Amino acid sequence: MSLPKGTAKTTGPSKPTTSTQAPASKPHQTSQRAEPKANPNQTKENLLKKIQFCSTIYDFNNDARDVKEKQERQQHLQDLSDLLQDQNNVTNLIIPNLDHVMEMIEKNIFRPLPIIKKTNAPSELGMEEEEVIYDPAWPHLQPIYEFFLQLIVNDACDVKSLKVYVTHSFIQEFLELFDSEEPREREYLKNILHRLYAKLVPRRKMIRKAITDCFYTLIHENFKFNGAAELLDILASIISGFAVPLREEHVYFFKTVIIPLHKVQTCHLYHEQLLRCSMLFLSKDPSLAIPLVEGLLRYWPFANSAKEVMFLAELLEVLEVCDINKLEPLVPKLFKRLIKCIAGPHLQVADRAMCFFENDYFLSILKTYKMLTFPMLVPVISHIADTHWHKVLQESLNALKTCLLYTSDAADDLLCVDLGG
């Protein structure tokens, strides 16, 4: 009596065999039940119904309206995402209907971005952290973005099928979404654009051009763009893949986009990512450090101590890449700026500028061009060392004064002239 049980076990999840034994009725019923699901016409019809339903846009800012429809929509989106787990479904269902799928995605994400009032406006002077804004529609948008991301990374979604829909106008509209106040949406946008760039080699130049135009608008017109940090994150990955020596178009991008981005009033919002891009370029071509130093000095922030501290940190890092023999034209501007920072009223700025004198490479610059630097430095440092209001910084200034005196034979004469001695 144990034989039929064993036979039933082995035939359970698989296709029914030609056995005539009675106990095989259970698997036979299962196969009959699964047969309607295998009907391609019905499956396609169900897919198109779900896509059409998900293409309907509701008022997601009002939780009390269309509650049932919104719940049904969420379920359909989950069903569509589940289809992506099976490569056969992607190949036989999703790809043949990719036009409907992309239309559904575009209808949902391409929209006027909501204007959300903030309780505290960003302060340029103090650069306080901005209030994080969350879009009430996000729970309904997130499944769309997740579906789109999983579709792109799916191996069955080939380049030939996808590139038809990634047109210039698509990329333009997609980049406009990066100005969203919703940080989670910007993160999805970043990941999706990065994946598209990696997958669609024929569209890479077009994507780079669109990103460049976006930054030109930020630099010369808008001065504020919420997604600048995310776009720079993508650029960092792109730059790291540039071949050496750099092509002329990449050098041009560095000089017309990366350097001028420092002058944007809101650059503190993306300075960390901008610094990374800058240093990646310098790792590919160290000669670009000279124009970057020149740009930092040209676009130096005024009446903004927090940004000055950022610029000082970047300046020191960039100087270490510079060819010391090519720095001479910039030495006067460089040391005038450092002297202003040290002599200024803000303690953090002065302290950060003093850190330069703890850097060996900077000290080698100081000594190499001592005929230019000491006449500027020694009188000012000597004066401030005696008069500075902060005790700790005054001690540092006195130590620096002593070092300068020992380093330069002409320092004593300069001091005597300056102090009337």
C-alpha positions as CSV (number, residue, x, y, z in Angstrom):
1,M,0.0,0.0,0.0
2,S,3.0,2.3,0.3
3,L,3.8,2.3,-3.4
4,P,0.9,4.7,-4.5
5,K,2.0,7.2,-1.8
6,G,5.5,7.2,-3.1
7,T,4.3,7.6,-6.6
8,A,2.2,10.6,-5.7
9,K,5.1,12.2,-3.9
10,T,7.4,12.1,-6.9
11,T,4.8,13.4,-9.4
12,G,3.4,16.3,-7.2
13,P,4.9,19.6,-8.5
14,S,5.9,18.2,-11.9
15,K,3.9,17.6,-15.1
16,P,1.5,14.6,-14.9
17,T,2.8,11.3,-16.2
18,T,1.1,8.7,-18.3
19,S,0.5,6.4,-15.3
20,T,-3.1,5.0,-15.1
21,Q,-3.0,4.4,-11.3
22,A,-5.9,6.0,-9.4
23,P,-3.9,7.7,-6.7
24,A,-2.4,10.0,-9.4
25,S,-5.7,12.0,-9.5
26,K,-4.5,14.8,-7.1
27,P,-1.6,15.8,-9.4
28,H,-3.9,15.6,-12.3
29,Q,-6.3,18.1,-10.7
30,T,-3.4,20.4,-9.9
31,S,-2.3,20.5,-13.5
32,Q,-5.9,21.2,-14.6
33,R,-6.1,24.1,-12.2
34,A,-2.8,25.6,-13.5
35,E,-3.8,25.3,-17.1
36,P,-5.8,28.6,-17.3
37,K,-2.8,30.5,-16.0
38,A,-0.7,29.3,-18.9
39,N,-3.1,30.8,-21.4
40,P,-1.0,33.5,-23.1
41,N,-3.9,35.6,-24.4
42,Q,-5.5,35.7,-21.0
43,T,-2.2,36.5,-19.2
44,K,-1.5,39.3,-21.7
45,E,-5.0,40.7,-21.2
46,N,-4.5,40.6,-17.4
47,L,-1.2,42.3,-17.7
48,L,-2.6,45.1,-19.9
49,K,-5.5,45.6,-17.5
50,K,-3.1,46.0,-14.6
51,I,-0.9,48.4,-16.5
52,Q,-3.9,50.5,-17.5
53,F,-5.2,50.6,-14.0
54,C,-1.7,51.7,-12.7
55,S,-1.7,54.4,-15.3
56,T,-4.6,56.2,-13.6
57,I,-3.4,59.0,-11.4
58,Y,-5.2,59.8,-8.2
59,D,-5.0,62.6,-5.7
60,F,-2.3,61.0,-3.5
61,N,-2.2,64.1,-1.2
62,N,-5.7,63.2,0.1
63,D,-5.7,59.9,1.9
64,A,-9.5,60.0,2.3
65,R,-10.3,59.9,-1.5
66,D,-10.3,56.8,-3.7
67,V,-9.1,54.6,-0.9
68,K,-10.2,51.3,-2.5
69,E,-8.8,52.2,-5.9
70,K,-5.4,53.2,-4.4
71,Q,-5.2,49.9,-2.5
72,E,-6.1,48.0,-5.7
73,R,-3.5,50.0,-7.6
74,Q,-0.8,49.1,-5.0
75,Q,-1.7,45.4,-5.4
76,H,-1.4,45.6,-9.2
77,L,2.0,47.2,-8.9
78,Q,3.1,44.4,-6.6
79,D,1.8,41.9,-9.1
80,L,3.8,43.6,-11.9
81,S,6.9,43.5,-9.7
82,D,6.4,39.8,-9.1
83,L,6.4,39.2,-12.8
84,L,10.0,40.5,-13.0
85,Q,11.2,37.6,-10.7
86,D,10.7,35.2,-13.6
87,Q,12.8,35.7,-16.7
88,N,10.2,33.9,-18.9
89,N,7.6,36.5,-17.8
90,V,10.0,39.3,-18.7
91,T,10.8,37.9,-22.1
92,N,7.3,36.8,-23.1
93,L,5.1,39.4,-21.3
94,I,7.0,42.5,-20.3
95,I,9.3,43.1,-23.3
96,P,6.6,42.6,-26.0
97,N,4.5,45.1,-24.1
98,L,7.3,47.5,-23.1
99,D,5.6,50.4,-24.8
100,H,2.6,50.1,-22.5
101,V,4.9,49.6,-19.5
102,M,7.1,52.7,-20.2
103,E,4.0,54.7,-20.9
104,M,2.6,53.7,-17.4
105,I,5.9,54.6,-15.8
106,E,6.1,58.0,-17.5
107,K,2.5,58.9,-16.6
108,N,3.3,58.3,-13.0
109,I,6.7,59.9,-12.5
110,F,6.7,62.8,-15.1
111,R,4.6,65.3,-13.3
112,P,4.8,68.9,-12.0
113,L,6.9,68.7,-8.8
114,P,4.9,69.7,-5.7
115,I,5.9,73.0,-4.1
116,I,6.1,72.3,-0.4
117,K,6.5,75.2,1.9
118,K,9.3,74.8,4.5
119,T,9.0,76.0,8.1
120,N,12.5,77.3,8.0
121,A,14.2,78.7,4.9
122,P,17.8,77.8,4.3
123,S,20.2,80.4,5.6
124,E,23.1,81.2,3.3
125,L,25.1,83.0,6.1
126,G,24.9,80.3,8.7
127,M,24.2,77.4,6.5
128,E,21.9,75.7,8.9
129,E,20.7,72.3,7.9
130,E,17.5,72.5,5.8
131,E,14.3,70.8,7.0
132,V,13.8,67.5,5.3
133,I,10.7,67.4,3.2
134,Y,8.6,64.3,2.7
135,D,6.1,64.1,-0.2
136,P,2.8,62.6,0.9
137,A,2.5,61.0,-2.5
138,W,5.8,59.1,-2.1
139,P,4.3,55.8,-0.8
140,H,2.4,55.6,-4.1
141,L,5.3,56.7,-6.3
142,Q,7.9,54.4,-4.6
143,P,6.5,51.1,-6.1
144,I,6.7,52.6,-9.6
145,Y,10.3,53.6,-9.2
146,E,11.1,50.2,-7.7
147,F,9.5,48.4,-10.6
148,F,11.4,50.6,-13.1
149,L,14.7,50.0,-11.3
150,Q,14.2,46.2,-11.2
151,L,13.1,46.2,-14.9
152,I,16.4,48.0,-15.9
153,V,18.7,45.7,-14.0
154,N,16.9,42.6,-15.3
155,D,19.1,40.7,-17.7
156,A,16.1,39.8,-20.0
157,C,15.5,43.5,-20.6
158,D,18.1,44.0,-23.4
159,V,19.7,47.2,-24.6
160,K,18.0,47.0,-28.0
161,S,14.5,47.0,-26.4
162,L,15.2,49.6,-23.8
163,K,17.1,52.2,-25.7
164,V,14.1,52.9,-28.0
165,Y,12.4,54.6,-25.0
166,V,15.4,56.4,-23.5
167,T,15.3,59.3,-25.8
168,H,16.6,62.9,-25.4
169,S,13.2,64.1,-24.3
170,F,12.9,61.3,-21.8
171,I,16.3,62.1,-20.2
172,Q,15.4,65.8,-20.1
173,E,12.2,65.2,-18.2
174,F,13.9,62.6,-16.0
175,L,16.6,65.1,-15.0
176,E,14.0,67.7,-14.1
177,L,12.7,65.3,-11.5
178,F,16.0,65.5,-9.6
179,D,14.8,68.9,-8.3
180,S,12.3,67.0,-6.2
181,E,12.2,68.0,-2.5
182,E,11.7,64.3,-1.6
183,P,15.2,62.8,-0.8
184,R,14.0,59.2,-1.3
185,E,12.8,60.0,-4.8
186,R,16.2,61.6,-5.6
187,E,17.9,58.5,-4.4
188,Y,15.8,56.3,-6.7
189,L,16.4,58.7,-9.6
190,K,20.2,58.5,-9.0
191,N,20.2,54.7,-9.0
192,I,18.0,54.4,-12.1
193,L,20.0,57.0,-14.1
194,H,23.2,55.3,-13.1
195,R,21.9,51.9,-14.2
196,L,20.7,53.3,-17.5
197,Y,24.1,54.9,-18.1
198,A,25.8,51.6,-17.4
199,K,23.5,49.5,-19.5
200,L,22.8,51.7,-22.5
201,V,26.3,52.4,-24.0
202,P,24.8,54.0,-27.1
203,R,23.1,56.6,-24.9
204,R,26.0,57.5,-22.7
205,K,27.1,60.6,-24.6
206,M,23.6,61.9,-24.7
207,I,23.2,61.4,-20.9
208,R,26.5,63.2,-20.2
209,K,25.4,66.1,-22.4
210,A,22.0,66.4,-20.7
211,I,23.7,66.4,-17.2
212,T,26.1,69.1,-18.4
213,D,23.2,71.2,-19.6
214,C,21.6,70.7,-16.2
215,F,24.7,72.0,-14.5
216,Y,25.0,75.0,-16.9
217,T,21.5,76.0,-15.8
218,L,22.4,75.7,-12.2
219,I,25.6,77.8,-12.6
220,H,24.3,80.5,-14.8
221,E,20.5,80.8,-14.1
222,N,18.9,79.0,-11.2
223,F,21.6,78.8,-8.5
224,K,19.6,76.1,-6.7
225,F,19.0,72.6,-7.7
226,N,18.0,69.9,-5.1
227,G,19.5,67.0,-7.0
228,A,23.0,68.5,-7.6
229,A,24.6,66.1,-5.0
230,E,23.0,63.1,-6.6
231,L,24.0,64.0,-10.1
232,L,27.6,64.6,-8.9
233,D,27.5,61.1,-7.3
234,I,26.7,59.7,-10.8
235,L,29.4,61.8,-12.3
236,A,32.0,60.5,-9.9
237,S,31.4,57.0,-11.1
238,I,31.6,58.2,-14.7
239,I,34.8,60.2,-14.2
240,S,36.5,57.2,-12.5
241,G,36.0,55.3,-15.7
242,F,37.6,57.9,-17.9
243,A,40.6,56.7,-19.9
244,V,44.0,58.4,-19.5
245,P,45.0,60.8,-21.0
246,L,41.7,62.6,-20.7
247,R,39.9,63.5,-23.8
248,E,39.6,67.2,-24.7
249,E,35.8,67.2,-24.0
250,H,36.4,65.9,-20.5
251,V,39.0,68.6,-19.7
252,Y,36.6,71.2,-21.1
253,F,33.9,69.8,-18.8
254,F,36.2,70.1,-15.8
255,K,37.0,73.7,-16.6
256,T,33.5,74.9,-17.5
257,V,31.4,72.8,-15.1
258,I,33.4,71.4,-12.1
259,I,35.3,74.6,-11.4
260,P,32.4,77.1,-11.8
261,L,30.1,74.9,-9.6
262,H,32.2,76.3,-6.7
263,K,30.8,79.8,-7.3
264,V,27.1,78.7,-6.9
265,Q,25.6,80.2,-3.7
266,T,24.3,76.9,-2.6
267,C,27.4,74.9,-3.3
268,H,27.6,73.9,0.4
269,L,24.7,71.5,-0.3
270,Y,26.8,69.4,-2.7
271,H,30.4,70.4,-1.8
272,E,31.4,66.9,-0.6
273,Q,30.4,65.3,-3.9
274,L,32.0,68.2,-5.9
275,L,35.3,67.7,-4.0
276,R,35.2,64.0,-4.9
277,C,34.7,64.8,-8.6
278,S,37.5,67.4,-8.5
279,M,40.0,65.0,-6.9
280,L,39.1,62.2,-9.4
281,F,39.9,64.5,-12.3
282,L,43.2,65.5,-10.6
283,S,44.0,61.8,-10.2
284,K,43.6,61.4,-14.0
285,D,45.4,64.7,-14.9
286,P,47.4,66.4,-12.1
287,S,48.0,69.5,-14.3
288,L,44.3,70.4,-13.8
289,A,45.2,71.3,-10.1
290,I,46.5,74.7,-11.2
291,P,43.3,75.9,-12.9
292,L,41.3,74.5,-9.9
293,V,43.4,76.5,-7.4
294,E,42.9,79.6,-9.6
295,G,39.2,78.9,-9.6
296,L,39.0,78.5,-5.8
297,L,40.7,81.8,-5.3
298,R,38.5,83.5,-7.9
299,Y,35.2,82.2,-6.4
300,W,36.2,82.5,-2.8
301,P,33.1,83.0,-0.6
302,F,32.6,86.3,1.3
303,A,30.7,86.8,4.6
304,N,30.2,83.0,4.9
305,S,32.6,81.5,7.4
306,A,31.3,77.9,7.0
307,K,31.9,77.9,3.2
308,E,35.4,79.5,3.8
309,V,36.3,76.5,6.0
310,M,35.2,74.2,3.2
311,F,37.2,76.1,0.6
312,L,40.3,76.1,2.9
313,A,40.1,72.3,3.3
314,E,39.7,71.8,-0.4
315,L,42.5,74.3,-1.3
316,L,45.0,72.4,0.9
317,E,44.1,69.1,-0.6
318,V,44.4,70.4,-4.1
319,L,47.7,72.2,-3.4
320,E,49.3,68.8,-2.6
321,V,48.7,67.7,-6.2
322,C,50.1,70.9,-7.8
323,D,53.4,71.0,-9.5
324,I,55.4,73.4,-7.3
325,N,57.3,74.8,-10.2
326,K,54.1,76.0,-11.9
327,L,52.6,77.7,-8.8
328,E,54.5,81.0,-9.0
329,P,51.8,83.1,-10.8
330,L,49.3,82.1,-8.1
331,V,51.6,82.5,-5.0
332,P,50.7,86.2,-4.3
333,K,46.9,85.6,-4.5
334,L,47.2,82.4,-2.5
335,F,49.1,84.0,0.4
336,K,47.0,87.1,0.4
337,R,43.9,85.0,0.8
338,L,45.5,82.9,3.7
339,I,46.6,86.1,5.5
340,K,43.1,87.5,5.2
341,C,41.7,84.3,6.7
342,I,44.2,84.2,9.6
343,A,43.7,87.9,10.3
344,G,39.9,87.7,10.0
345,P,37.5,87.8,13.0
346,H,36.2,84.3,12.6
347,L,38.1,81.8,14.8
348,Q,37.3,78.6,12.8
349,V,38.4,80.2,9.6
350,A,41.7,81.4,11.2
351,D,42.3,78.1,12.8
352,R,41.7,76.2,9.5
353,A,44.1,78.6,7.7
354,M,46.8,78.0,10.3
355,C,46.6,74.2,9.6
356,F,48.3,75.0,6.3
357,F,51.6,75.6,8.2
358,E,51.4,72.0,9.5
359,N,51.5,70.6,6.0
360,D,54.9,69.6,4.7
361,Y,54.1,70.2,1.1
362,F,52.7,73.7,1.8
363,L,55.9,74.5,3.8
364,S,57.9,73.5,0.8
365,I,55.9,76.0,-1.3
366,L,56.5,78.6,1.4
367,K,60.3,78.1,1.3
368,T,60.5,77.7,-2.5
369,Y,58.9,81.2,-3.0
370,K,60.2,82.8,0.2
371,M,61.2,86.0,-1.6
372,L,57.5,86.4,-2.4
373,T,55.9,84.9,0.7
374,F,57.9,86.2,3.6
375,P,57.5,89.9,2.8
376,M,53.7,89.2,3.0
377,L,53.6,86.8,5.9
378,V,56.2,87.9,8.5
379,P,54.9,91.5,9.3
380,V,51.2,90.4,9.5
381,I,51.9,87.2,11.6
382,S,54.2,89.2,13.9
383,H,51.5,91.8,14.5
384,I,48.7,89.4,15.0
385,A,50.7,87.2,17.3
386,D,50.9,90.1,19.8
387,T,47.3,91.3,19.4
388,H,45.0,88.4,18.7
389,W,42.1,88.1,21.0
390,H,42.0,84.3,21.3
391,K,44.7,82.8,23.6
392,V,45.0,79.4,21.9
393,L,45.4,80.9,18.4
394,Q,47.7,83.5,19.8
395,E,50.0,80.7,21.0
396,S,50.0,79.1,17.5
397,L,50.7,82.4,15.9
398,N,53.7,83.0,18.2
399,A,55.0,79.5,17.4
400,L,54.6,80.3,13.7
401,K,56.3,83.7,14.1
402,T,59.3,81.9,15.7
403,C,59.5,79.4,12.9
404,L,59.5,82.2,10.3
405,L,62.2,84.0,12.1
406,Y,64.5,81.0,12.1
407,T,63.7,80.1,8.5
408,S,64.4,83.5,6.9
409,D,67.6,85.5,7.2
410,A,65.7,88.6,6.1
411,A,62.9,88.1,8.6
412,D,64.5,90.3,11.3
413,D,64.9,93.2,8.9
414,L,61.3,92.8,7.8
415,L,60.1,92.8,11.4
416,C,62.1,95.8,12.3
417,V,60.7,97.8,9.4
418,D,57.2,96.7,10.2
419,L,57.4,97.4,13.9
420,G,59.3,100.7,13.5
421,G,62.3,99.2,15.2
